[in-house]
Amino acid sequence: MVASEAAIAVAALRKNYGDIEAVKGIAFAVRTGTTTALLGGNGAGKTTTLRAISNLLRGERGEVTKGYIEYQGERIERLSPSELVKRGVVQVMEGRHCFGHLTVEENLLTGGYTRRGADVPAELEKVYAYFPRLKERRRSLAGYTSGGEQQMTALGRALMARPKMVLLDEPSMGLAPQLVEEIFEIVKALNAKERVSFLLAEQNTSMALKYAEYGYILENGRVVMDGVARHLADNEDVKEFYLGFSSGGRKSFRDVKSYRRRKRWL
């Protein structure tokens, strides 16, 4: 990938929590205006990677011990989360984290705090155009809305900052398949119409590969496979270990010896 084409470029990144190395020298890039997926199970390093980019790990005593992170060609490891938001990088946290005591609309308006001005009402209407359900629920306390509505609120709040890059962590968690599809369709529309780049951390491999252009599979803090999303979806190893299918029929992780996975992938 040409450097000028990359919205985010991560090289040889290592991230520690004290003596525990959670990310072990990973490297990847997100092409401007596309959706890229970080895939893998719990503990693979997906969330840590997103928080390394947004610098939210500072509050968890995490630190980058090696490597670098670039956004639009500029090193960003030392920028604060608020500085990154002003430059167009916003993270939507796993678990949604809405302000339960505020209304849906008040939650959305908190996302525009860096952009006080006459354009905020216009941005709010744009969010409602993408999420008509939120307009119907705008006066409801966010804590009393459904999980899907809270996920929409969290994503809409991020869009109020008019981001160029959204780090989206486990958007499908705890949601019914129909709602997951609806949210991914909105991500697709934002990608196409607004040219917002997405870096998506997701355990729902099938859904992520359906909507992403490119994917990276993480295991134990390392990238073990990457490729164009449609090619990954057709890969026999991905089918077997992440989609639950293989040429021999449906399998589970317990059906396959772990050494086979290490031997074939690493």
N, C-alpha and C positions, 0 to 999 in steps of 0.2 A: 504494500500500500504506500502511495506517495504521501510524504509527511503532511503536505498541505491539504490532503483529503481527510485527515484524521481529526475528529473533534477531540477525542481523548486518546492518548497514547501512554501505555504503562509498560515499563521495561525493567526486568529483573527485580521486581518488587518483593521485598521481604518485610513482613509486619509481625511484631512481637507484642504479646501481653506479658510483661515481665520476662520470665524464662521460657515461656511457651511461644513457639513460632507457629503462628496461625496461617501465614501465607509464605510460601517457600520459593521465591524467585519467579513469580509468574510474569508473563508478558502478553499483552494483547492490545488491540486498537479498535476504536469505534469510528466508522466512517461517518462523516457529516451527513445529516439528514436521513440516517438509517436506524433500524432497531437491531441491536446486538444482544444476544442472550448469554448469560453465564449460567450454566446448568450443573446440577450435582445435588447430592443428598445433604442432610444435616451434617455440619462440621466440615464441609468441603472447602469453605473459605469464601463463599459468595458474598455474604453480608459484610464480612471483614474487608473485602476488596472494595465494596461500595463505600463503606465508611472511611476507608483510607483515602478515596478520591474526594469525598465531601469534607474530610477532616473532622468528622464527628468522633473519631477514635480518641482524640485528645482528652475528651471527658471520661474515657474509660481507661486511661493510662496506657493506651496503645501507642506504638511509635514505629515509624518507618526506619529500619536499620540498614537498608540497602535499596538501590534502584531509584527510579524517579517516576513522577506522574506529570504529564503535560496536557494542557488544555489549550487548543488552538495554537500550539507551538510554544507555549509559555509554561515554565515550571510552576506548579501550584501547591507543592507539598506544605509550604509554610503559610499559606493563606488561611484565614479563619473561615468558618462556614458562612458567616454573613458577607464576607468579601467575595466568596465564590458565588453566592446568590446574586450579588450585584453584577457579576460577570456572566451570569446566565446558567450556572450549574445548581440544580435543585435536587434534593433527595426526598423521595416519598418512602417513609420508613415502613418496615415490616410491622404489621399489626395496626396500621392506619394512624393511631395516635391523634385522633381528633380531640378538640377541647369540648368535653362532654357537657359543660355548663353553659356553653355558648350555642347560639342557633347555627344552623347550617350556613346562613349568609354571613354571620359574624365570623365563622371559621374561614370562609372564603376570603373575606376582607383582610384577615390577618396576613394572608399571603401577599397582599399588595403593599405591605408596610414600607418597602424600599422604593415604591413608585407612587408616592403621594402626589396627586394631581388630578386634572380633569379627565384623564384617560382611564382612571380606575373604574368608573361606572360602565364605560364601554367594554373593558376587559371582563367585568362581571357578567354583562349580557352575553359576551362571547362564550364564557364558561357555561352559562345556562343553555346556550344553543347546543353545546356538545352534551350537556347533562340535563335534559329537560326535567328529569325526575327531581333534581336538586331545586329547581325553581318551584316545583310544587311543594317541596318540603322546606323551603327557605326559612320559614318562621319556626320550625321545629327545633328543639334542643338536639344537638348532634348525638348526645349520649343515648337518646331514645329512638334513634333511627336504626335501620337494619345494617348488617355487616356490609352488604353491597353498597348501600347509600353512604356509609362511612368511608368506604374505599373510594367512591366517587368524590366525596367531599375532600379527602386527602389529596387526590390527584388534581381536582379543581383548584384547591388552595395553592398547589405548586404552580399551576398554570397562571395564576394571578400575578406571579413575578415575571411573567413573559420570558420563560426560560428558553435557552437554546439547547440545553442538555438536561434530561431528566434521568436520575438514577432511581429505578423502580424496584423495590425489594419485595418479592413474594406477593404480587398483587392477587393471586388466586387463593391465598391461604384462607381456609374456612368458608369459602363461598361455594354456592351451588354452581354446577357446570354452566347453566344458562346465563348466570350473572357474570361468570368468568369470561364467557364468549362476548358478552356485551361490553365489558371493560376493555378487552383486547381489541374489539372493533373500534372503540373510541381512540385507543392508542394508535391504531393503524391510520385513522382519519387525521389525527394530529400530526403524525409523521408525514403524511402525504400533503395535507393542506397548509400546515404551518411550518413544515420543515424542521420540526423539533426532533432532535436525536434522542434515542432511548438506549440506556444500558439496563437490561432487565435481568435480575437475579430470580431464578424460578426453579422449583422442583417439578412443576408440571411440564415435563419435557415435551410431550406431544403438543400441548397448546403453544408453548414458547416457540418451538420449531415451525409451527404453522404460521406464525406472524413475524418472526425475526428473519432478517436476511442472512445473518451469520451467527454462528454459535461457538462457544468454548465450553468444554466439559472439564470441571474441576473435581479432583479427588485429593483429599488430604493436603490441601493448600497448593496443589500443582495443577497446571493445565496438562491433561493427558490426551486430549483430542480436540481438534477444531476444524471448521470447514463451513462451506455454504450450507445454510439450514436444510435445504431440501436434500442435499447429499448426506448430511448427518442422519436425517430421518430415514434414509434408505440403507444406512450402514448396518450390517448384521450385528456388530458389537453393540451399537446404540439400541437397536431393536431388542436385543437380548437382555441388556443390563439396565436400560432406562425406560423402554417402552413395554417391556414384558412379553415381547414376541420374538420368535426366531424361526428359522426354516423348519425346525422340529416342532413348532407349536409354542403355545404360551408357556413361559417359565417365570419363576420367582427367583430372587437373589439366593434363597436358601437351596435352590436346586442346583446351583453351580458353585464349584469350588473357587474360593477367592484367588488361589494361586493362578488359575487359568486367566483371570482378569488381569492380574499383574503381568503375567508372562506375555499376553497378547497385546497389551496396551503400552507398557512402559519399556 
